[in-house]
Structures are given as structure tokens and as C-alpha cells.
Amino acid sequence: MSWQAEYESKIMSAEEIVSRFFPNGSKVYASGLHVATVLINELMKRVKEDELHGINMWGNWMNGNFPFKDLDVAEDVFRYHTYFAGPNERNAFGKCTSHIPVHFGDVLGLAKCVNPDVAMISVTPPNEEGLCNIGPLGFTADFVPHSKVIVAQVNKNLPFVSGDCHTYHVSQIAAFVEHDEELDDLPPRIPSAEEQKAAEYVVERVNDGDTIQLGIGGISDAIGDGLFCKKHLGAYTEMYSDAFAKLQEAGVIDNSRKNYRPGVSIGGYATGAKHLYDYLDHNPEVVFASYHEVCNPARIALNNNLKSINTAISIDLTGQICAESIGPRQYSASGGQLNYVQGAKYSDGGESYICVTSVAHTKKGDVSKIVPMLTQGSAITTPRNEVGCIVTEYGVAELRYQDIPERCKRLIAIAHPDFRDQLTFEAKKLGFLY
């Protein structure tokens, strides 16, 4: 049988796929970001109508509209276990959704532990060789090989990316449902004046030829804009964002001086504006890797002069970083932050930067992001032993190998002026300063 004939024989409706491949008690992998929406919604419909039970699902930040927040069911009926929360997951914690604390560099270990019965993923239409592509999703690349059965939603708008392990032959997928839908078009937002200033301090510390990792957020976007003054940059990054695409199109990123996997950008995942997806489609100069590769501290450290740039929710005066929770309330996840902080530490010429604006503008007024102690219940994303540099619009605090009193002084110096006296008072009260 030709692959074309095999593909045609495997095309089904979402209803038929869920009926055939998702029995009660199934362990399901649902991927993240650009997901198989029609399959997920059909599965959720069956659970809500009490036609399926004992369903355990694993995934992360799903783009789209899913009824998780409206599904308050017992654990033996349905549970969605997520290792990175977006709006859908965040709104359903305490109902049908629970958080798994895990670094992105250990997603492969999670996949082996779960060993899903079925993976439902989004793929491109098959190419002339009968190969489908999972798109720019390195976490999916880790999970799918450890799933017993693969079913897929075919979406022509998903970019066919160059990847280490991102293609599957039609013969490897049990069933297909064809359903085209636009990917989320998320243009970068305009950075604030404070974010621009914080970004300037980091851009000053990036040298021609460095390899870059950028996280998500306004400061990262501002840093990307600022890097157009550099030359011969490399990219080895968990998130390949719009900023990377623009820099690479302009020739600023050419990967010519990168010593580990030179000549190409290495990314873990991509989501952003339509321009980004168009740029990545069949582009051999951007290679996507599994999280076991791209978020592995040992692999990250192989890149000389690796500059890692991430953000945080709050930072205490000893240097502990919370980047994922508001007190005990889970907001996002650890992601790959610590993986890159550690990788940059062991990179020859590397450095890590945690970049924040000095205050959060809340309904109750401005709140300092540099605090005496983290709020009770806060998750520590990056331990103080690992932290490198903290950056705000007021400067850079180099913390590595500094004692607690010196850390306090340096962090207070880059806090918002309105909070410095109170931070000093609290630091002395806690015995950090004396």
C-alpha cells in the first residue's frame, strides 16, 4: 500500500478516533501550545457527559478554548496534569487540573514515567515522502516516542520545521482527523519605558559572537530589539520567539561563532506572530530539538559565551527567585529557567540574567518585586546558590559568590527608590544587614 492510500484509510472523524482509541482508564498525552483542539474537545465532551471516566491527561499551556474551568469532577473521573500553566490551566487549578513541579530539562523523564497509552497531537499534512511534522514543539518530541499509540489532527497552518526528532511517517500514526485552524497570532507587545531601560543594561553586556537564550515577556522583547547593534550572535534557546526570527532575518544571528552545533539556531518551541510561523516553515537554518537536548544544562553549557536572560515574579534579599507562583497559587511553572541558569554558569564565558521591572503595578498600588522574604508558599524557581545577575531599570546586581549582607546591599540599590528605606529596615530586622 502506498503511503497516500494508507493515509486516506486512516482519516476519521474526531468522534470515531475518541471512540476507538480512548477507552476508560486511558493515560493521554495532549501536548501544548498548538494542540489537537478537535480531539481534546471531543474527549472533554465525553468526560462531561459521563461517557468516559478514569482519564488522566498530561500536557502544558494549551492555546485555544477548553472547558477545564467548568469541569469540577472527582479525581477518578478525569484529571489534567500540567507541567506549565497558561490561562486554561490557571483557571482550572483546584477543579480538574493539577500542577506537576518539573524542569523542562526533565520532560523526557516525565514522559518515561507516564508512558501514555495514546498521544493526541497536531501535525502538518504529509509531505511527498509521507512524513508529517509536529511543528516547533520540543516537549512533544520528548513525549510522543514514549506513547503507545499516536493519533493526530492535521492542520495545514502548522509550520513544517527542521528538527532533530520532529517528523513521523504516516505509517507511525494510527489515525488522522483533518481540521485546519489558524495558529494564535500573538504580536510582541510594546515594552514599557522601565522594561526598555532594564533591557539596555543587558544589551551592554552582550558581546559580538555570544550565544543567546531569551525568555518570554516585555523585557526580553526589548532586549531583542536592542541586539540589532550586535554581530555574529548565536541562538540556543528554549523559546525561539519573534525577536530571534527578526534578528536572524537581519543577519545579526548567523551562528557563525557558535562552537556547539554551529551554523544553525537551536530552539525548543515557538509561538508568536504569524510572521514567525512563516519564517520557520521549511527553514533549515532554525533547528528544533527535544527538551532533553535544548533544556539540558550539560548541553547548554557546551555553548561558550552563553547569555541566558529570563524573568521573575519576585526576588528576595538573599537572591531566591520565584518566577512561577503568587504565594501558593500556581501561575505558570519552572519551565527551563533553572536549566539555563545552571547551563550558563558552567558555560565558558557564560552568564545568567534575571530581568524584572522594579515594581508590579497592581490594583492596590505599586508593589516591589524585590522583597525581604518571598510570600509564604511561593515556589523557588531558581535557588540563591545558582543565581547570577539580577537586573532592573535601576541597574545590575551581581550576586554570585557574594555573602548575604552584600547581596542585600546590591539588590536594594536596584530596587525602586520608594522601597529602598523599607527594604533596608526589614533587612536589618531579619539580621541580613548588620
Backbone torsions as a table, in degrees:
resi	resn	phi	psi	omega
1	MET	NA	133.1	176.1
2	SER	-68.5	159.8	178.8
3	TRP	-65.2	-32.0	179.0
4	GLN	-62.3	-44.4	179.6
5	ALA	-67.2	-39.4	178.2
6	GLU	-63.9	-41.3	178.8
7	TYR	-61.3	-47.6	-179.4
8	GLU	-59.7	-37.4	-178.0
9	SER	-70.5	-18.8	-176.7
10	LYS	-99.6	-2.0	178.8
11	ILE	-75.3	127.2	-177.9
12	MET	-139.5	173.6	170.9
13	SER	-82.0	161.6	176.1
14	ALA	-60.8	-38.3	-179.8
15	GLU	-61.8	-42.5	-178.9
16	GLU	-68.7	-40.4	179.8
17	ILE	-61.9	-46.8	-179.1
18	VAL	-65.0	-38.7	179.0
19	SER	-64.0	-38.9	-173.8
20	ARG	-84.3	-33.2	-168.1
21	PHE	-116.0	0.2	-176.6
22	PHE	-127.1	73.4	177.3
23	PRO	-73.5	168.1	174.1
24	ASN	-54.9	142.0	178.4
25	GLY	83.7	11.4	-177.4
26	SER	-73.0	142.5	167.5
27	LYS	-98.3	120.2	-168.1
28	VAL	-120.8	134.5	169.2
29	TYR	-103.2	127.2	-174.2
30	ALA	-114.1	3.9	177.9
31	SER	66.0	-152.6	-178.7
32	GLY	-164.0	168.4	-178.0
33	LEU	57.5	-98.6	-174.7
34	HIS	-88.4	84.9	-168.1
35	VAL	-103.7	173.1	178.9
36	ALA	-82.1	82.5	-169.6
37	THR	-62.1	-41.6	-176.3
38	VAL	-68.5	-33.1	177.9
39	LEU	-73.1	-42.9	178.9
40	ILE	-62.1	-45.9	-178.7
41	ASN	-66.2	-35.7	176.8
42	GLU	-67.1	-41.0	177.4
43	LEU	-62.5	-45.0	-179.7
44	MET	-64.5	-36.5	178.2
45	LYS	-61.3	-43.9	-180.0
46	ARG	-64.3	-39.2	178.0
47	VAL	-65.0	-46.1	-177.5
48	LYS	-63.6	-34.0	-179.5
49	GLU	-88.1	10.5	175.9
50	ASP	63.5	29.7	176.4
51	GLU	-94.1	-18.1	177.8
52	LEU	-131.2	145.0	174.3
53	HIS	-150.4	167.0	-176.9
54	GLY	71.7	25.5	-178.4
55	ILE	-92.0	122.7	172.2
56	ASN	-114.4	126.4	-174.5
57	MET	-122.9	139.3	177.7
58	TRP	-119.5	141.8	178.1
59	GLY	179.6	-168.1	-179.1
60	ASN	-155.3	153.4	177.9
61	TRP	13.2	88.2	179.6
62	MET	-92.2	120.7	172.6
63	ASN	-74.7	141.4	-179.2
64	GLY	121.3	-173.5	179.6
65	ASN	-113.5	115.5	-178.7
66	PHE	-129.3	147.9	-170.0
67	PRO	-86.2	30.9	-176.4
68	PHE	-60.5	-41.3	-175.5
69	LYS	-67.9	-19.8	-179.5
70	ASP	-96.6	3.4	-176.6
71	LEU	-111.5	95.5	179.9
72	ASP	-107.6	87.8	-173.8
73	VAL	-124.8	164.3	179.5
74	ALA	-66.1	155.7	-177.3
75	GLU	-61.2	-30.4	-179.1
76	ASP	-81.5	-0.4	175.3
77	VAL	-96.5	-53.2	-178.3
78	PHE	-159.9	139.0	172.1
79	ARG	-146.2	130.4	176.0
80	TYR	-103.4	115.9	-179.5
81	HIS	-100.4	115.8	-175.9
82	THR	-116.9	142.4	178.5
83	TYR	-109.7	7.3	168.2
84	PHE	-160.8	125.6	-173.1
85	ALA	-99.4	134.0	165.0
86	GLY	-111.4	-165.2	-178.1
87	PRO	-57.4	-41.5	-179.6
88	ASN	-61.4	-45.2	-178.4
89	GLU	-71.7	-43.0	-176.9
90	ARG	-57.2	-40.4	-177.3
91	ASN	-76.3	-8.7	-175.7
92	ALA	-113.9	1.1	176.3
93	PHE	-61.3	138.3	-177.5
94	GLY	89.1	-5.7	176.5
95	LYS	-115.2	-97.5	-177.8
96	CYS	-104.5	3.1	-172.2
97	THR	-121.6	138.8	178.3
98	SER	-135.0	155.9	-174.9
99	HIS	-99.7	138.4	173.4
100	ILE	-105.8	114.8	174.5
101	PRO	-71.8	113.2	179.1
102	VAL	-159.1	138.9	173.9
103	HIS	-77.2	149.2	179.6
104	PHE	-58.7	-30.4	179.3
105	GLY	-65.5	-11.9	-179.0
106	ASP	-112.5	17.4	178.7
107	VAL	-62.9	-34.9	177.5
108	LEU	-61.8	-41.7	176.4
109	GLY	-61.7	-39.7	176.6
110	LEU	-62.3	-43.4	-179.8
111	ALA	-61.2	-42.6	178.9
112	LYS	-66.0	-36.4	179.0
113	CYS	-66.8	-43.3	-177.4
114	VAL	-74.4	-46.1	-177.3
115	ASN	49.4	67.5	-172.3
116	PRO	-60.2	148.8	173.4
117	ASP	-71.7	-36.6	-177.8
118	VAL	-147.5	138.7	172.9
119	ALA	-109.5	126.1	174.1
120	MET	-109.7	116.2	-171.1
121	ILE	-130.5	166.5	173.5
122	SER	-100.7	137.4	-179.8
123	VAL	-137.6	162.6	172.3
124	THR	-76.7	161.1	168.8
125	PRO	-58.6	151.4	179.5
126	PRO	-64.4	143.9	177.2
127	ASN	-85.0	-170.4	-175.1
128	GLU	-64.5	-14.4	177.6
129	GLU	-100.5	3.3	-179.4
130	GLY	80.9	22.0	-179.1
131	LEU	-101.3	129.7	172.9
132	CYS	-101.6	152.6	-176.3
133	ASN	-121.5	139.7	-177.7
134	ILE	-85.4	-0.8	179.7
135	GLY	79.1	-171.6	-172.3
136	PRO	-81.3	64.6	-173.3
137	LEU	-134.1	90.0	-176.9
138	GLY	-67.8	-27.4	178.1
139	PHE	-69.0	-35.2	175.9
140	THR	-65.0	-37.8	178.9
141	ALA	-60.9	-29.7	177.1
142	ASP	-77.7	-36.4	-172.2
143	PHE	-83.1	-41.4	-169.9
144	VAL	-59.7	-41.2	-179.9
145	PRO	-63.5	-16.8	-179.1
146	HIS	-105.3	17.2	175.8
147	SER	-105.0	139.8	-175.3
148	LYS	-70.1	-36.4	-178.0
149	VAL	-134.8	144.1	177.3
150	ILE	-118.5	128.4	169.9
151	VAL	-124.3	152.1	-168.7
152	ALA	-143.0	144.6	167.5
153	GLN	-96.0	124.9	-179.0
154	VAL	-90.8	122.3	-177.4
155	ASN	-131.8	113.1	-176.0
156	LYS	-66.0	-15.8	-178.1
157	ASN	-87.0	-6.8	177.1
158	LEU	-75.4	130.1	179.9
159	PRO	-69.4	141.8	175.1
160	PHE	-89.1	104.3	-171.2
161	VAL	-99.6	156.4	169.0
162	SER	-75.6	129.9	-175.6
163	GLY	-154.3	157.7	179.0
164	ASP	-68.2	-35.8	-172.9
165	CYS	-152.4	50.0	-170.7
166	HIS	-113.6	3.7	-179.8
167	THR	-116.6	143.5	178.2
168	TYR	-134.2	133.5	177.6
169	HIS	-73.7	150.7	178.2
170	VAL	-49.3	-36.5	-177.8
171	SER	-67.1	-18.7	-178.4
172	GLN	-88.5	-8.2	-176.9
173	ILE	-111.2	131.4	-171.7
174	ALA	-77.1	-32.6	-176.1
175	ALA	-158.1	152.8	179.8
176	PHE	-130.1	142.3	165.6
177	VAL	-121.0	129.4	-178.1
178	GLU	-91.6	120.2	-179.8
179	HIS	-157.0	105.0	179.5
180	ASP	-85.1	137.0	174.7
181	GLU	-151.0	149.8	179.5
182	GLU	-68.9	141.8	172.9
183	LEU	-77.3	154.5	177.5
184	ASP	-55.9	127.4	178.6
185	ASP	-101.9	101.3	-172.2
186	LEU	-117.0	84.9	179.5
187	PRO	-64.5	146.0	179.3
188	PRO	-59.6	140.5	178.1
189	ARG	-83.4	159.3	-179.2
190	ILE	-76.1	122.5	-179.8
191	PRO	-65.2	149.2	175.8
192	SER	-75.1	169.0	178.4
193	ALA	-60.8	-37.6	179.3
194	GLU	-67.4	-40.6	177.8
195	GLU	-65.6	-39.0	177.6
196	GLN	-61.1	-43.1	-178.0
197	LYS	-67.3	-43.7	177.6
198	ALA	-60.3	-40.2	-180.0
199	ALA	-61.9	-37.0	-179.0
200	GLU	-59.3	-37.8	-179.9
201	TYR	-64.6	-35.6	179.1
202	VAL	-74.8	-43.8	-179.1
203	VAL	-57.2	-37.9	178.0
204	GLU	-59.6	-28.1	-175.0
205	ARG	-95.6	-1.0	175.5
206	VAL	-92.4	127.6	-178.9
207	ASN	-103.4	155.5	173.2
208	ASP	-53.3	134.0	177.9
209	GLY	91.7	-8.0	178.3
210	ASP	-67.8	157.6	173.1
211	THR	-104.5	136.3	-166.8
212	ILE	-116.6	141.0	163.7
213	GLN	-124.9	128.3	178.5
214	LEU	-121.8	136.1	174.3
215	GLY	-87.8	-159.7	-176.1
216	ILE	-98.6	153.2	173.2
217	GLY	122.8	171.1	-175.4
218	GLY	-63.1	-38.8	-179.8
219	ILE	-66.0	-41.8	178.1
220	SER	-61.5	-40.6	176.6
221	ASP	-62.5	-40.8	179.7
222	ALA	-66.7	-38.0	176.9
223	ILE	-63.3	-43.7	177.3
224	GLY	-56.5	-43.1	177.7
225	ASP	-63.4	-37.3	-177.6
226	GLY	-72.5	-20.9	-175.2
227	LEU	-79.1	-2.0	177.8
228	PHE	-64.3	-13.7	177.8
229	CYS	-85.1	-2.2	-177.6
230	LYS	-98.2	171.9	179.8
231	LYS	-134.2	150.5	169.8
232	HIS	55.8	38.6	177.2
233	LEU	-75.2	157.0	173.6
234	GLY	-115.4	164.0	179.0
235	ALA	-129.8	123.5	170.9
236	TYR	-142.3	100.9	-163.2
237	THR	-149.7	139.8	175.0
238	GLU	-59.4	-47.6	-179.7
239	MET	-108.4	118.6	172.8
240	TYR	-96.1	103.6	-170.4
241	SER	-100.2	179.2	174.9
242	ASP	-54.7	-36.6	-178.9
243	ALA	-60.3	-42.5	179.1
244	PHE	-64.8	-43.0	-178.8
245	ALA	-60.4	-43.4	-179.7
246	LYS	-66.0	-41.7	179.6
247	LEU	-66.7	-36.5	-179.3
248	GLN	-74.7	-38.4	175.7
249	GLU	-60.1	-37.5	-177.8
250	ALA	-79.4	-7.0	179.4
251	GLY	86.7	1.4	177.1
252	VAL	-68.2	-44.9	170.3
253	ILE	-90.6	113.4	175.5
254	ASP	-128.4	-5.0	175.9
255	ASN	58.2	22.2	-176.0
256	SER	-77.5	-21.9	-179.2
257	ARG	-109.9	7.4	179.9
258	LYS	-76.5	127.8	-175.4
259	ASN	-86.7	-25.5	179.2
260	TYR	-107.0	121.7	-175.7
261	ARG	52.9	59.0	-177.0
262	PRO	-70.4	160.4	173.1
263	GLY	89.7	-17.7	179.8
264	VAL	-136.4	152.7	170.2
265	SER	-80.6	141.9	176.7
266	ILE	-113.3	125.6	-179.7
267	GLY	-130.6	160.4	178.1
268	GLY	-100.6	-47.0	177.9
269	TYR	-149.5	166.8	178.1
270	ALA	-147.3	132.0	168.7
271	THR	-149.4	144.0	-176.1
272	GLY	169.9	-137.7	-178.3
273	ALA	-84.2	161.0	-179.0
274	LYS	-56.9	-34.8	178.8
275	HIS	-56.2	-37.5	180.0
276	LEU	-63.1	-48.1	-178.7
277	TYR	-63.1	-39.9	178.4
278	ASP	-63.3	-39.0	-179.2
279	TYR	-66.8	-36.2	-175.6
280	LEU	-79.0	-23.0	-174.1
281	ASP	-62.4	117.8	179.4
282	HIS	54.0	37.2	179.6
283	ASN	-101.8	108.0	-177.6
284	PRO	-72.9	-9.4	-178.0
285	GLU	-87.4	-5.3	173.8
286	VAL	-124.7	115.9	-176.4
287	VAL	-111.9	126.8	177.3
288	PHE	-94.9	140.6	-176.2
289	ALA	-124.7	160.7	174.0
290	SER	-65.2	158.2	178.2
291	TYR	-64.3	-26.5	176.7
292	HIS	-61.6	-27.4	175.7
293	GLU	-89.4	-56.4	-167.0
294	VAL	-77.6	-21.5	178.5
295	CYS	-113.2	19.5	177.4
296	ASN	-88.1	114.8	-176.4
297	PRO	-54.1	-35.5	-179.7
298	ALA	-66.7	-37.6	177.7
299	ARG	-73.1	-41.2	178.4
300	ILE	-56.8	-43.1	-176.5
301	ALA	-66.4	-17.2	177.7
302	LEU	-69.7	-17.7	176.9
303	ASN	-82.2	114.0	174.3
304	ASN	-65.8	148.3	175.6
305	ASN	55.6	43.6	179.4
306	LEU	-81.7	119.3	176.5
307	LYS	-105.1	113.7	-178.6
308	SER	-102.2	129.1	-175.5
309	ILE	-130.7	117.2	-179.8
310	ASN	-136.9	-176.7	-175.4
311	THR	-131.0	-177.4	-175.7
312	ALA	-153.5	164.8	171.9
313	ILE	-92.2	-44.4	178.5
314	SER	-153.3	156.9	-176.7
315	ILE	-137.9	128.1	179.4
316	ASP	-90.3	171.3	-172.1
317	LEU	-71.1	-7.7	173.9
318	THR	-96.7	-8.1	178.0
319	GLY	104.9	7.5	176.2
320	GLN	-72.4	136.7	-175.3
321	ILE	-111.1	125.3	167.7
322	CYS	-109.0	117.3	-178.9
323	ALA	-121.5	12.6	-170.0
324	GLU	-141.8	-11.6	-178.0
325	SER	-138.4	156.9	173.0
326	ILE	-111.1	97.4	-166.8
327	GLY	61.1	-135.0	179.6
328	PRO	-80.6	-6.9	-176.6
329	ARG	-81.4	114.3	-179.1
330	GLN	-66.0	131.3	-178.4
331	TYR	-113.2	-45.1	177.7
332	SER	-135.8	-105.5	176.3
333	ALA	-176.4	175.8	179.0
334	SER	-66.3	-32.9	-178.6
335	GLY	57.0	-137.7	-179.9
336	GLY	-107.8	14.1	-174.2
337	GLN	-56.8	-54.6	-178.0
338	LEU	-64.6	-36.3	177.0
339	ASN	-54.5	-44.1	-178.3
340	TYR	-78.1	-33.5	175.0
341	VAL	-61.1	-44.6	179.1
342	GLN	-69.3	-42.3	179.4
343	GLY	-61.4	-42.5	179.7
344	ALA	-65.7	-34.7	-179.9
345	LYS	-61.4	-38.2	-177.5
346	TYR	-95.3	-1.6	174.0
347	SER	-72.4	137.4	175.7
348	ASP	-67.5	109.4	-177.3
349	GLY	85.7	8.7	-177.3
350	GLY	-84.2	163.7	176.3
351	GLU	-160.6	148.0	177.6
352	SER	-113.9	144.7	-179.9
353	TYR	-129.2	127.9	169.7
354	ILE	-104.2	114.6	-170.5
355	CYS	-112.9	126.4	178.4
356	VAL	-141.3	157.0	163.4
357	THR	-77.5	155.2	-170.6
358	SER	-69.7	-25.8	-179.1
359	VAL	-131.9	155.3	168.9
360	ALA	-103.0	130.4	180.0
361	HIS	-89.2	105.0	-176.9
362	THR	-110.9	171.9	177.6
363	LYS	-62.6	-24.7	-179.4
364	LYS	-94.5	7.1	-179.8
365	GLY	112.4	-179.3	-178.9
366	ASP	-72.1	137.9	179.5
367	VAL	-125.7	131.3	179.5
368	SER	-68.9	135.6	175.2
369	LYS	-83.6	-18.8	171.0
370	ILE	-94.0	119.4	-171.2
371	VAL	-128.2	156.3	177.5
372	PRO	-59.6	-49.2	176.2
373	MET	-137.4	148.5	175.7
374	LEU	-64.3	148.3	176.7
375	THR	-57.5	139.8	-179.6
376	GLN	-52.9	131.8	-179.7
377	GLY	92.2	-6.6	-179.5
378	SER	-64.3	140.2	175.1
379	ALA	-78.6	135.8	175.3
380	ILE	-92.3	106.7	-177.6
381	THR	-78.6	-46.3	177.2
382	THR	-123.8	118.2	179.8
383	PRO	-66.8	155.7	-178.0
384	ARG	-64.0	-25.8	178.7
385	ASN	-66.6	-22.8	-174.6
386	GLU	-100.2	-19.6	-170.6
387	VAL	-63.7	143.4	177.2
388	GLY	-102.1	-90.6	-177.9
389	CYS	-115.4	142.2	172.6
390	ILE	-109.9	135.8	-176.3
391	VAL	-127.3	132.8	167.3
392	THR	-129.5	-176.9	177.1
393	GLU	-67.6	-6.5	179.9
394	TYR	-103.4	3.1	174.8
395	GLY	137.7	-167.1	-176.3
396	VAL	-120.1	129.4	174.7
397	ALA	-109.5	112.7	176.4
398	GLU	-86.4	115.7	-171.9
399	LEU	-105.2	-24.3	-174.0
400	ARG	-59.5	133.1	177.9
401	TYR	69.1	14.0	176.5
402	GLN	-97.6	146.0	177.4
403	ASP	-76.0	172.4	-173.9
404	ILE	-61.5	-47.5	179.2
405	PRO	-57.8	-40.4	-179.0
406	GLU	-69.8	-37.7	175.9
407	ARG	-60.1	-45.1	179.0
408	CYS	-57.3	-48.4	-178.0
409	LYS	-59.9	-44.6	-177.0
410	ARG	-69.0	-38.4	179.0
411	LEU	-71.4	-39.9	178.0
412	ILE	-63.0	-34.3	-179.1
413	ALA	-66.5	-23.1	179.3
414	ILE	-108.4	5.1	172.8
415	ALA	-75.1	165.6	176.7
416	HIS	-62.7	137.1	-178.3
417	PRO	-53.4	-31.9	-179.1
418	ASP	-65.1	-18.6	-175.8
419	PHE	-110.8	-3.5	-172.6
420	ARG	-66.0	-42.1	-179.4
421	ASP	-63.6	-43.2	179.8
422	GLN	-66.4	-39.5	177.7
423	LEU	-63.5	-39.5	177.7
424	THR	-64.5	-43.3	178.4
425	PHE	-60.4	-46.5	-178.1
426	GLU	-68.1	-36.6	178.6
427	ALA	-62.8	-40.3	177.5
428	LYS	-69.4	-39.2	179.4
429	LYS	-62.0	-36.9	-179.9
430	LEU	-82.2	-8.5	-178.8
431	GLY	85.1	10.7	177.2
432	PHE	-74.4	-36.1	176.9
433	LEU	-113.8	137.6	-179.7
434	TYR	-158.3	NA	NA
